Amino acid sequence: MTVQERNTPELGQVLILPNGHRIKNRFFKSAMSEALSSVDNRPTENLVRLYDIWSKGGTGLLVTGNVMIDPEALGEPRQVVVEDERDLEILKRWAQAATQNGNDCWVQLNHPGKQVPGNIQAVPVAPSALPLGGGLEKIFKTPRALNEEEIIVIIKRFATSAAVIKKTGFSGVQIHGAHGYLLSQFLSPRHNQREDQWGGSLENRMRFALEVYKAIRAAVGPEFPVGIKLNSADFQRGGFTEEDSMAVVKALSDAGIDLLEISGGTYEAPAMTGKRKKDKVKESTKQREAYFLDYAEKVRKLVDVPLVVTGGFRTCEGMKDALASGATDMIGVARPLAVEPDLPNRILAGEKFNSQVKPLTTGYRFLDQIAVLEINWYGQQLARLGKGKQPKPNKSCMLSFAQTLMNHGVQGFQRRRSKS
């Protein structure tokens, strides 16, 4: 046993997935939107440099930001699209840099469905022709309903993209089934009001997610890890409930999913950021740091699939307590790694850790809102890392606002994903 393992035996312990795949430690970088592709949505050297830094930082499993399966279905500008082998060489360099330290890097595959800003897609697609609510209909256009042939094509696209990813040297894929994207839309009775085999009952609503998983599994084989990010609930009236989620978890576990990341919420009710609308977070949850540990404990009683809880971890003690409770097998972190990319190495070396992540403000609430401040501030940190520079944890919020305005104009203030 090494000195590091003696200092933090839980966090430094290898995790063995059901298919026998080994992950070097219990640190999990949850997906963040890098927005570092080329203008035509191809991988760049900035992504190679960013993941080189994260790999060297000691995280056991890195998950990329959204990699889209269709160039006609983007959630935001500057997202990487993988639909064929045209970018095989730079994808291989990205994968090599991202896994050089004996760690894993999985590519998160996604389709946004109707969660596409109107300036990107005038007529998006979704399970049903229903707009987003809560004022978001001003930004996201009303979609048209997918026909069955189109649903089958999308399922095949997920499988094709996964096969290409495997060929490049990435060590796994994660299906994005949370946060209001297409899989999440199919699962939600609020957004899926179809009357065919893809809607209505929960069995029908979960069919799309299961078929995506099965198609990917057939394309990559049994030894290549396939995980999923799934909502514990949508936190919306008439939406995807905790009871629904439990049933989907059981079905995915029975189908052979390798790793489940638990999150929650959508753009309409963003629980994944810790800012739930009309939903006060319990004091016990605050004390335990992570947003979804209570749900994870219920899942643990239902299935044996390895779990990741992401969101809210800010101290070593909170991380260790979560693992010791048995509620989670990995500690999911995102924003802390944007400003401290080497924090796993430091924690495993015995360093006391308290995250530098804190609420950001210009001092003017109106500016914070129109500037989508936190998203752009963290995006600028990732951009610095991608250029080979050190992050600036103390960067002025007003300077961030000015930089966004100067670089991108008003478009820079449109909604982007802080988490994928």
C-alpha positions in Angstrom: 0.0 0.0 0.0 1.4 3.4 -1.0 1.6 6.5 1.3 -1.2 8.0 -0.8 -3.5 5.0 -0.2 -2.8 5.1 3.5 -3.8 8.8 3.6 -7.0 8.3 1.7 -7.8 4.6 1.3 -11.4 5.2 0.1 -10.6 7.8 -2.5 -7.5 6.1 -3.8 -9.1 2.7 -4.2 -9.5 1.0 -7.6 -13.1 0.5 -8.7 -13.8 -2.6 -10.7 -16.9 -2.4 -12.9 -19.2 -5.4 -13.5 -17.5 -6.1 -16.9 -14.1 -6.3 -15.1 -12.9 -2.9 -16.2 -10.7 -1.2 -13.6 -10.8 2.5 -12.8 -7.7 3.7 -10.9 -9.4 5.7 -8.2 -12.8 7.1 -7.1 -12.5 10.6 -8.5 -14.9 11.2 -11.4 -14.8 14.4 -13.5 -18.4 15.0 -14.5 -19.0 16.5 -18.0 -18.7 20.2 -18.5 -19.3 22.1 -21.7 -15.9 23.0 -23.1 -17.1 24.9 -26.2 -13.6 24.3 -27.7 -14.4 22.7 -31.0 -13.6 24.4 -34.3 -16.3 26.5 -35.9 -17.4 23.5 -37.9 -17.6 21.3 -34.8 -14.4 19.3 -35.1 -12.0 18.5 -32.2 -9.1 20.9 -31.6 -5.6 21.0 -30.1 -7.1 23.0 -27.2 -9.1 20.0 -26.2 -6.0 17.8 -26.3 -4.2 20.3 -24.0 -7.1 20.6 -21.6 -7.4 16.9 -21.1 -3.7 16.4 -20.9 -3.8 18.7 -17.9 -6.8 16.9 -16.3 -5.2 13.4 -16.9 -2.0 14.5 -15.2 -4.1 16.0 -12.3 -5.0 12.5 -11.1 -8.7 12.0 -11.7 -9.6 8.3 -12.2 -12.3 8.8 -14.7 -12.7 11.9 -16.9 -16.0 12.4 -18.8 -15.9 14.8 -21.8 -18.5 17.5 -22.4 -21.3 16.8 -24.8 -20.1 15.1 -28.0 -23.0 15.3 -30.4 -24.0 12.5 -32.7 -25.5 14.7 -35.5 -24.2 18.0 -36.9 -27.8 19.0 -37.4 -28.6 18.6 -33.7 -26.3 20.9 -31.7 -27.1 22.1 -28.2 -24.8 25.1 -28.5 -22.0 26.4 -30.7 -18.5 24.9 -30.6 -19.6 21.4 -29.7 -17.7 18.5 -31.1 -19.6 16.2 -33.4 -18.6 12.6 -34.1 -20.7 10.9 -36.8 -17.9 9.2 -38.8 -14.2 8.7 -38.9 -13.2 11.9 -40.6 -11.5 13.2 -37.4 -9.9 9.9 -36.4 -6.4 11.2 -36.0 -7.1 14.2 -33.7 -9.6 12.1 -31.8 -6.7 9.6 -31.2 -4.5 12.4 -29.9 -7.2 13.6 -27.6 -7.8 10.1 -26.3 -4.1 9.5 -25.7 -3.6 12.8 -23.9 -6.8 12.1 -21.8 -5.7 8.6 -20.7 -2.0 9.0 -20.4 -1.9 8.7 -16.6 -3.4 5.3 -16.4 -6.9 6.9 -16.0 -10.0 6.5 -18.0 -11.6 9.0 -20.3 -15.2 8.4 -21.5 -16.9 10.4 -24.2 -20.4 11.7 -23.3 -22.7 11.2 -26.3 -25.8 13.3 -26.6 -28.6 14.6 -28.8 -30.3 17.8 -27.5 -33.8 17.2 -28.8 -35.7 20.5 -28.4 -33.2 22.0 -26.0 -31.5 24.0 -28.8 -31.4 27.8 -28.8 -33.5 29.2 -31.7 -30.4 30.9 -33.3 -28.9 27.4 -33.8 -32.0 25.4 -34.9 -35.3 27.0 -35.9 -37.3 23.8 -35.8 -35.8 21.3 -33.4 -37.1 17.8 -32.9 -38.5 16.1 -29.8 -40.8 13.2 -28.8 -43.8 15.5 -28.9 -44.4 19.0 -30.4 -44.4 20.7 -27.1 -42.3 23.8 -26.2 -40.2 24.3 -23.1 -41.8 26.4 -20.4 -40.8 28.8 -17.7 -40.0 31.5 -20.2 -37.6 29.3 -22.1 -39.9 29.3 -25.1 -38.5 32.7 -25.9 -35.1 31.1 -26.5 -35.9 27.6 -27.5 -38.3 27.1 -30.4 -41.3 24.8 -30.4 -40.1 21.4 -31.8 -41.8 19.1 -34.2 -42.5 15.5 -33.2 -40.1 12.8 -34.4 -41.6 10.1 -36.5 -40.6 6.5 -35.9 -38.2 6.2 -38.7 -36.3 9.3 -37.4 -36.2 7.7 -33.9 -34.6 4.6 -35.3 -32.0 6.7 -37.2 -31.1 8.6 -34.0 -30.6 5.3 -32.2 -28.3 4.1 -34.9 -26.3 7.4 -34.8 -25.6 6.8 -31.1 -24.2 3.4 -31.9 -22.1 4.7 -34.9 -20.6 7.4 -32.8 -19.8 5.0 -30.0 -18.0 2.6 -32.4 -15.9 5.5 -33.7 -15.0 6.6 -30.1 -13.9 3.0 -29.2 -11.6 3.0 -32.3 -9.9 6.2 -31.2 -8.6 4.9 -27.9 -11.1 6.5 -25.4 -11.9 4.0 -22.7 -15.6 4.2 -22.6 -18.8 6.2 -23.4 -21.4 7.8 -21.3 -25.0 8.3 -22.6 -26.5 11.6 -21.6 -30.0 10.7 -20.2 -30.4 13.7 -17.9 -30.9 17.5 -17.8 -33.7 17.8 -20.3 -31.9 16.5 -23.4 -33.5 14.1 -25.8 -33.3 10.9 -23.7 -34.6 12.9 -20.8 -37.5 14.2 -22.9 -38.5 10.7 -23.9 -38.6 9.7 -20.2 -40.7 12.6 -19.1 -44.5 12.4 -19.3 -44.5 16.2 -19.3 -42.6 16.3 -22.6 -43.4 12.9 -24.1 -47.1 12.7 -24.9 -46.8 10.2 -27.7 -49.4 7.5 -28.2 -47.2 4.9 -29.9 -44.7 2.4 -28.5 -42.3 5.3 -27.6 -44.7 7.1 -25.2 -47.5 6.8 -22.7 -46.6 4.2 -20.1 -43.3 4.3 -18.4 -42.3 1.0 -20.1 -42.8 2.8 -23.5 -41.2 6.1 -22.4 -38.0 4.3 -21.3 -37.9 2.3 -24.5 -35.8 4.9 -26.3 -33.1 5.0 -23.6 -32.9 1.2 -23.5 -32.7 0.9 -27.3 -29.9 3.5 -27.4 -28.0 1.5 -24.8 -28.6 -1.8 -26.6 -27.5 -0.4 -29.9 -24.3 1.0 -28.4 -23.6 -2.2 -26.6 -24.0 -4.2 -29.8 -21.5 -1.8 -31.5 -18.8 -1.8 -28.9 -19.0 -5.2 -27.3 -19.2 -6.4 -23.7 -15.8 -5.3 -22.5 -16.0 -1.6 -23.5 -17.6 0.4 -20.6 -21.0 2.1 -21.3 -22.4 4.4 -18.6 -25.3 6.7 -18.4 -26.1 10.0 -16.7 -29.7 9.9 -15.4 -31.9 12.2 -13.5 -33.1 11.3 -10.1 -36.1 13.4 -11.0 -37.0 16.4 -13.1 -38.3 18.4 -10.2 -41.3 19.5 -12.3 -45.0 19.0 -11.9 -46.1 16.2 -14.3 -42.5 15.3 -15.1 -40.1 12.4 -14.6 -40.5 11.3 -10.9 -38.2 9.6 -8.5 -40.3 6.5 -8.8 -40.0 6.6 -12.6 -36.3 7.0 -12.2 -36.0 3.9 -9.9 -37.7 1.8 -12.5 -35.5 3.0 -15.3 -32.4 2.4 -13.2 -33.6 -1.2 -12.6 -34.2 -1.8 -16.3 -30.8 -0.4 -17.3 -29.1 -2.4 -14.6 -30.8 -5.6 -15.8 -29.7 -4.7 -19.4 -26.0 -4.5 -18.2 -25.1 -0.8 -17.9 -21.7 -0.4 -16.3 -21.9 2.8 -14.4 -24.7 5.2 -13.4 -24.1 8.9 -12.7 -27.0 10.4 -10.7 -28.0 14.0 -11.4 -31.3 15.8 -11.6 -33.3 18.7 -13.0 -33.6 20.3 -16.4 -33.2 23.8 -17.8 -36.7 24.5 -16.6 -35.8 23.3 -13.0 -32.0 23.3 -12.7 -31.5 21.1 -9.7 -28.1 20.0 -11.1 -26.7 23.4 -10.2 -28.0 23.3 -6.7 -30.6 26.0 -7.6 -33.9 24.2 -7.5 -37.0 26.2 -8.2 -39.7 26.0 -5.6 -37.8 23.2 -3.9 -35.9 23.9 -0.7 -32.8 21.7 -0.2 -33.0 19.9 3.2 -30.5 20.9 5.8 -29.3 17.3 6.1 -28.5 17.4 2.3 -26.5 20.6 2.7 -24.5 19.1 5.5 -23.7 16.0 3.4 -22.6 18.4 0.6 -23.8 16.3 -2.4 -27.1 17.1 -3.9 -28.4 13.6 -4.7 -27.0 11.3 -1.9 -30.4 10.6 -0.4 -31.6 9.3 -3.8 -28.4 7.3 -4.3 -29.0 5.4 -1.0 -32.4 4.3 -2.3 -30.9 3.2 -5.6 -28.2 1.2 -3.7 -30.9 -0.9 -2.2 -32.4 -1.7 -5.6 -29.4 -2.5 -7.8 -25.7 -3.3 -7.6 -24.5 -1.2 -10.5 -21.7 1.2 -9.5 -22.9 4.7 -8.8 -21.5 8.2 -9.2 -23.0 11.1 -7.3 -22.1 14.5 -8.8 -22.8 18.0 -7.5 -22.0 19.8 -4.3 -18.8 18.1 -3.1 -16.5 20.8 -1.7 -14.3 19.2 1.0 -12.3 16.0 1.6 -14.5 15.1 4.5 -17.7 15.3 2.5 -16.1 13.1 -0.2 -14.9 10.5 2.3 -18.2 10.5 4.2 -20.1 9.9 1.0 -18.0 6.9 0.0 -18.0 5.5 3.6 -21.8 5.7 3.6 -21.9 3.3 0.7 -24.3 5.5 -1.2 -21.8 6.2 -4.0 -18.8 4.4 -5.5 -17.3 7.5 -7.1 -17.1 11.2 -6.3 -18.3 13.4 -9.1 -16.9 16.8 -9.4 -17.0 19.4 -12.2 -16.4 23.1 -11.5 -13.7 22.5 -8.8 -11.6 20.9 -11.6 -11.9 24.0 -13.8 -9.9 26.0 -11.3 -7.9 23.3 -9.5 -7.3 20.6 -12.2 -4.8 18.7 -10.0 -7.0 18.5 -6.9 -7.2 14.7 -6.9 -3.4 14.4 -6.8 -3.3 16.9 -3.9 -6.1 15.1 -2.0 -4.5 11.7 -2.5 -1.2 13.2 -1.2 -2.9 14.1 2.0 -3.5 17.8 1.4 -6.4 19.3 3.2 -8.9 20.4 0.6 -11.6 23.0 0.6 -12.9 23.9 -2.8 -12.4 27.4 -4.1 -15.8 27.2 -5.9 -18.1 29.8 -4.6 -21.1 31.9 -5.9 -20.0 34.5 -8.4 -21.4 38.0 -8.8 -20.5 41.3 -10.4 -22.3 43.0 -7.5 -25.3 43.6 -9.9 -27.9 40.9 -10.0 -29.2 42.1 -13.4 -25.7 41.8 -15.0 -25.2 38.4 -13.4 -28.4 37.1 -15.1 -27.9 38.6 -18.5 -24.3 37.6 -18.6 -25.0 34.0 -17.7 -22.1 34.8 -15.4 -21.1 31.5 -13.8 -21.3 29.6 -17.1 -19.1 32.1 -19.0 -16.7 32.6 -16.1 -16.0 28.8 -15.9 -15.9 28.5 -19.6 -13.1 31.1 -19.6 -11.2 29.0 -17.1 -11.5 26.0 -19.4 -10.4 28.1 -22.4 -7.2 29.2 -20.4 -6.4 25.5 -19.7 -6.9 24.7 -23.3 -4.3 27.2 -24.2 -1.9 25.7 -21.8 -2.3 28.5 -19.3 -3.0 28.3 -15.5 -6.6 29.0 -14.4 -7.4 32.2 -12.6 -9.6 31.4 -9.6 -9.7 35.0 -8.5 -10.6 36.4 -11.9 -12.8 39.5 -11.6 -16.5 38.8 -12.4 -16.7 42.3 -14.1 -13.7 41.4 -16.2 -15.3 38.2 -17.2 -18.5 40.1 -18.2 -16.4 42.5 -20.2 -14.5 39.7 -21.9 -17.6 37.9 -22.9 -19.1 41.1 -24.4 -15.9 41.9 -26.2 -15.3 38.4 -27.6 -18.9 37.3 -28.4 -21.2 40.3 -28.2 -24.8 39.7 -27.2 -24.6 36.1 -28.5 -22.2 35.3 -25.7 -24.9 35.9 -23.1 -27.3 33.3 -24.6 -27.8 30.2 -22.6 -25.0 27.7 -22.5 -24.5 24.6 -20.5 -22.3 24.8 -17.4 -22.7 21.1 -17.0 -23.3 18.7 -19.8 
